[in-house]
């Protein structure tokens, strides 16, 4: 097996949703999953968010096969709420140590939104700065 076969470009999902616009936002995020019969919660800050997934920074090397529960804190300015928490089922795509921040950068692909709350994410992203790639 060559190094080329192991490149990140070769493991990106073929789904066109992967190419959704990304936004440079730094929102609070929590990853909840069961490990050894106990629920574990890892917290961090998003690095980039799109309609189909996110990458976030945390102090933990997180990886789990299968799905995880994501709690994403969206800035919300209606009804005098400062944040709106949405719950998303996601799968972890990768976790790598970031040399820039000395934290782990974890990539998630969104699978489904609890109570069909995807529209809240769309509203929150609407006026955010896009990432140019």
TIVOVO-788334 format. One line per 10 residues: number of its first residue (from 0); their letters; for each residue z, x, y of N, C-alpha, C. Coordinates in Angstrom, 2 decimals, m for minus. Example, Ala and Ser with C-alpha at 12.3 -4.5 7.8 and 13.67 -1.06 7.14 Angstrom:
0> AS> 7.80 13.19 m5.69 7.80 12.30 m4.50 7.80 13.20 m3.30 | 7.08 12.85 m2.25 7.14 13.67 m1.06 7.87 12.90 0.03
This chain:
0> XXXXXXXXXX> 0.00 0.84 m1.18 0.00 0.00 0.00 0.00 0.89 1.24 | m0.90 0.60 2.17 m1.00 1.42 3.37 m0.08 0.88 4.47 | 0.15 1.72 5.45 0.95 1.30 6.60 0.27 0.12 7.29 | m1.05 0.13 7.35 m1.77 m0.96 8.00 m1.40 m2.30 7.37 | m1.25 m2.34 6.05 m0.91 m3.58 5.37 0.50 m4.06 5.72 | 1.34 m3.19 6.23 2.69 m3.57 6.59 2.85 m3.91 8.07 | 1.76 m3.82 8.82 1.87 m4.04 10.26 2.27 m5.47 10.58 | 2.94 m5.64 11.71 3.39 m6.96 12.14 2.22 m7.92 12.30 | 1.07 m7.43 12.75 m0.09 m8.29 12.96 m0.51 m8.98 11.67 | m0.28 m8.35 10.54 m0.69 m8.94 9.27 0.30 m9.96 8.72
10> XXXXXXXXXX> 1.47 m10.08 9.31 2.42 m11.07 8.80 2.62 m12.24 9.76 | 1.89 m12.25 10.87 1.97 m13.39 11.79 1.42 m14.63 11.13 | 2.06 m15.77 11.36 1.55 m17.01 10.79 0.16 m17.32 11.32 | m0.67 m17.88 10.46 m2.03 m18.25 10.86 m2.04 m19.54 11.68 | m0.95 m20.25 11.70 m0.84 m21.51 12.41 m1.14 m21.32 13.89 | m2.07 m22.12 14.47 m2.38 m21.99 15.89 m1.17 m22.21 16.80 | m0.16 m22.93 16.33 1.03 m23.15 17.14 1.73 m21.84 17.46 | 1.53 m20.81 16.64 2.13 m19.50 16.89 1.65 m18.94 18.22 | 0.46 m19.33 18.60 m0.12 m18.83 19.84 0.25 m19.69 21.05 | 1.26 m20.51 20.91 1.73 m21.33 22.03 2.19 m20.41 23.16
20> XXXXXXXXXX> 2.02 m20.84 24.42 2.48 m20.00 25.53 3.96 m19.66 25.39 | 4.28 m18.42 25.71 5.67 m17.96 25.65 6.22 m17.87 27.07 | 7.51 m18.11 27.18 8.17 m18.12 28.48 9.34 m17.15 28.46 | 9.48 m16.40 29.53 10.56 m15.41 29.65 11.81 m16.11 30.17 | 12.63 m16.57 29.25 13.87 m17.26 29.61 15.03 m16.64 28.82 | 16.19 m16.68 29.41 17.38 m16.05 28.80 18.47 m17.11 28.66 | 18.26 m17.99 27.70 19.16 m19.11 27.46 20.12 m18.77 26.32 | 21.27 m19.42 26.31 22.24 m19.25 25.22 21.66 m19.85 23.94 | 21.91 m19.17 22.83 21.44 m19.64 21.53 22.51 m19.35 20.49 | 22.62 m20.24 19.53 23.52 m20.05 18.40 22.75 m20.28 17.11
30> XXXXXXXXXX> 23.02 m19.46 16.12 22.40 m19.59 14.79 23.53 m19.90 13.82 | 23.41 m21.03 13.14 24.44 m21.49 12.22 23.86 m21.57 10.82 | 24.53 m20.93 9.87 24.13 m21.08 8.48 25.30 m20.80 7.56 | 25.14 m21.24 6.33 26.20 m21.07 5.34 26.03 m19.73 4.64 | 27.15 m19.01 4.52 27.14 m17.72 3.83 28.44 m17.63 3.03 | 28.32 m17.44 1.74 29.48 m17.35 0.85 30.40 m18.56 0.97 | 29.80 m19.74 1.08 30.56 m20.98 1.15 31.19 m21.29 2.50 | 30.94 m20.44 3.50 31.50 m20.65 4.84 30.36 m20.75 5.85 | 30.57 m21.58 6.88 29.62 m21.64 7.97 29.83 m20.46 8.90 | 28.75 m19.78 9.24 28.82 m18.66 10.17 27.99 m19.00 11.39
40> XXXXXXXXXX> 28.49 m18.65 12.56 27.79 m18.88 13.82 27.59 m17.54 14.51 | 26.33 m17.24 14.82 25.99 m16.04 15.57 25.43 m16.47 16.91 | 25.88 m15.81 17.97 25.44 m16.19 19.31 24.64 m15.07 19.94 | 23.76 m15.47 20.87 22.95 m14.50 21.59 22.29 m15.14 22.78 | 21.27 m14.46 23.30 20.48 m14.93 24.44 19.01 m14.83 24.07 | 18.27 m15.88 24.42 16.84 m15.84 24.14 16.19 m14.75 24.99 | 15.11 m14.23 24.47 14.31 m13.21 25.14 13.00 m13.86 25.59 | 12.40 m14.63 24.69 11.21 m15.42 24.96 11.33 m16.71 24.16 | 10.78 m17.81 24.70 10.79 m19.10 24.01 9.40 m19.72 24.14 | 8.95 m20.37 23.07 7.73 m21.17 23.10 8.03 m22.49 22.40
50> XXXXXXXXXX> 7.06 m23.37 22.38 7.24 m24.65 21.69 7.36 m24.47 20.19 | 6.92 m23.32 19.68 6.92 m23.11 18.23 7.96 m22.12 17.73 | 8.70 m21.47 18.65 9.70 m20.52 18.20 10.32 m19.75 19.34 | 11.15 m18.78 18.98 11.83 m17.97 19.98 12.15 m16.60 19.41 | 12.37 m15.66 20.31 13.00 m14.40 19.92 14.26 m14.30 20.77 | 15.30 m13.77 20.18 16.56 m13.67 20.90 17.25 m12.36 20.57 | 18.16 m11.98 21.44 18.93 m10.75 21.28 20.36 m11.10 20.91 | 20.91 m10.36 19.95 22.32 m10.52 19.59 22.85 m9.18 19.09 | 24.14 m9.13 18.88 24.76 m7.90 18.37 24.79 m7.86 16.85 | 24.16 m8.84 16.20 24.23 m8.94 14.75 22.85 m8.83 14.11
60> XXXXXXXXXX> 22.81 m8.14 12.99 21.60 m8.04 12.19 21.55 m9.28 11.29 | 20.84 m10.31 11.74 20.84 m11.60 11.06 19.56 m11.73 10.24 | 19.71 m12.04 8.98 18.55 m12.41 8.17 19.01 m13.30 7.03 | 18.24 m14.37 6.82 18.56 m15.31 5.75 17.25 m15.93 5.28 | 17.08 m15.97 3.97 15.94 m16.71 3.42 16.22 m18.19 3.59 | 15.18 m18.96 3.76 15.35 m20.39 3.94 15.56 m20.72 5.40 | 16.03 m21.92 5.65 16.14 m22.36 7.04 17.55 m22.15 7.58 | 17.64 m22.10 8.90 18.90 m22.00 9.63 18.94 m23.09 10.68 | 20.12 m23.40 11.16 20.28 m24.37 12.25 20.38 m23.58 13.55 | 19.57 m23.96 14.52 19.56 m23.32 15.83 20.15 m24.29 16.84
70> XXXXXXXXXX> 21.08 m23.81 17.64 21.64 m24.58 18.75 21.17 m23.89 20.03 | 20.28 m24.55 20.76 19.67 m23.95 21.94 20.17 m24.68 23.18 | 20.75 m23.92 24.12 21.30 m24.48 25.36 20.23 m24.46 26.43 | 19.69 m25.64 26.75 18.65 m25.75 27.76 19.29 m26.01 29.12 | 18.78 m25.39 30.18 19.27 m25.75 31.51 18.85 m27.19 31.78 | 19.73 m27.97 32.30 19.42 m29.39 32.48 20.01 m29.85 33.79 | 19.20 m30.47 34.61 19.63 m30.79 35.97 19.70 m32.29 36.23 | 19.62 m33.09 35.20 19.75 m34.54 35.35 21.17 m34.96 34.96 | 21.60 m36.05 35.49 22.90 m36.63 35.14 24.04 m35.63 35.31 | 23.89 m34.70 36.24 24.93 m33.70 36.55 25.35 m32.85 35.35
80> XXXXXXXXXX> 24.48 m32.73 34.35 24.78 m31.86 33.21 24.24 m30.47 33.51 | 24.99 m29.46 33.17 24.51 m28.10 33.40 23.67 m27.60 32.23 | 23.95 m28.06 31.03 23.18 m27.64 29.86 22.99 m28.84 28.93 | 21.93 m28.79 28.20 21.69 m29.78 27.14 21.48 m28.97 25.86 | 22.28 m29.24 24.86 22.18 m28.52 23.59 21.26 m29.32 22.66 | 20.22 m28.64 22.16 19.36 m29.28 21.17 19.50 m28.53 19.86 | 19.37 m29.27 18.78 19.50 m28.69 17.44 18.12 m28.61 16.81 | 17.80 m27.44 16.27 16.48 m27.18 15.70 16.65 m26.54 14.33 | 15.86 m26.98 13.36 15.79 m26.29 12.08 14.71 m25.23 12.23 | 15.01 m24.00 11.81 14.08 m22.90 11.98 14.18 m21.94 10.80
90> XXXXXXXXXX> 13.21 m21.04 10.73 13.30 m19.97 9.74 13.21 m18.64 10.46 | 13.93 m17.67 9.95 13.95 m16.33 10.54 12.70 m15.60 10.06 | 11.94 m15.09 11.02 10.71 m14.34 10.72 11.01 m12.85 10.60 | 11.81 m12.32 11.52 12.14 m10.89 11.48 13.41 m10.63 12.27 | 14.05 m9.51 11.97 15.16 m8.99 12.76 14.97 m7.49 12.84 | 14.93 m6.97 14.08 14.74 m5.53 14.29 15.72 m5.05 15.34 | 16.08 m3.78 15.28 16.93 m3.18 16.29 16.08 m2.85 17.50 | 16.45 m3.35 18.66 15.72 m3.10 19.90 16.22 m1.81 20.52 | 15.33 m0.85 20.71 15.74 0.41 21.31 16.05 0.26 22.79 | 15.48 m0.77 23.44 15.71 m0.98 24.86 17.13 m1.48 25.14
100> XXXXXXXXXX> 17.61 m2.41 24.32 18.88 m3.05 24.63 20.01 m2.68 23.67 | 19.70 m1.94 22.61 20.67 m1.61 21.57 21.30 m2.86 20.96 | 20.52 m3.94 20.92 20.87 m5.17 20.24 19.79 m5.46 19.21 | 20.05 m6.42 18.36 19.04 m6.85 17.40 18.19 m7.95 18.02 | 16.89 m7.85 17.83 15.96 m8.90 18.28 15.50 m9.66 17.05 | 15.76 m10.94 17.04 15.43 m11.80 15.90 14.38 m12.80 16.33 | 13.35 m12.96 15.49 12.29 m13.93 15.76 12.46 m15.14 14.87 | 12.37 m16.32 15.45 12.51 m17.58 14.73 11.26 m18.44 14.88 | 10.90 m19.12 13.82 9.82 m20.11 13.86 10.46 m21.47 13.71 | 10.22 m22.37 14.68 10.80 m23.70 14.63 10.11 m24.53 13.55
110> XXXXXXXXXX> 10.92 m25.27 12.79 10.40 m26.16 11.74 10.47 m27.61 12.20 | 11.64 m28.03 12.67 11.80 m29.42 13.14 12.95 m29.51 14.13 | 12.87 m30.54 14.97 13.88 m30.79 15.98 14.70 m32.01 15.58 | 16.03 m31.88 15.62 16.90 m33.01 15.30 16.69 m34.12 16.32 | 16.64 m35.35 15.85 16.48 m36.52 16.70 15.23 m36.44 17.58 | 14.21 m35.73 17.10 12.93 m35.65 17.81 13.11 m35.20 19.26 | 13.88 m34.14 19.48 14.20 m33.66 20.83 13.25 m32.58 21.34 | 12.09 m32.42 20.73 11.14 m31.39 21.18 10.74 m31.60 22.63 | 10.70 m32.84 23.09 10.30 m33.11 24.47 11.29 m32.51 25.48 | 12.58 m32.37 25.10 13.54 m31.73 26.00 13.17 m30.25 26.20
120> XXXXXXXXXX> 12.74 m29.60 25.14 12.31 m28.20 25.26 11.08 m28.11 26.15 | 10.12 m28.99 25.97 8.91 m28.99 26.80 9.26 m29.16 28.27 | 10.18 m30.07 28.58 10.59 m30.29 29.97 11.26 m29.03 30.53 | 12.15 m28.43 29.76 12.88 m27.24 30.23 11.95 m26.05 30.45 | 10.87 m25.94 29.67 9.95 m24.82 29.80 8.93 m25.02 30.91 | 8.74 m26.23 31.34 7.65 m26.59 32.25 7.53 m25.66 33.47 | 8.60 m25.32 34.11 8.54 m24.54 35.35 8.99 m23.09 35.17 | 9.06 m22.63 33.95 9.52 m21.27 33.67 8.36 m20.27 33.74 | 8.63 m18.99 34.00 7.56 m17.99 34.06 6.99 m17.69 32.67 | 5.66 m17.73 32.57 4.99 m17.42 31.31 4.95 m15.91 31.09
130> XXX> 4.95 m15.52 29.82 4.81 m14.13 29.45 3.33 m13.83 29.28 | 2.86 m12.81 29.97 1.44 m12.41 29.85 1.30 m11.42 28.72 | 0.42 m11.72 27.80 0.17 m10.81 26.66 m1.30 m10.50 26.61
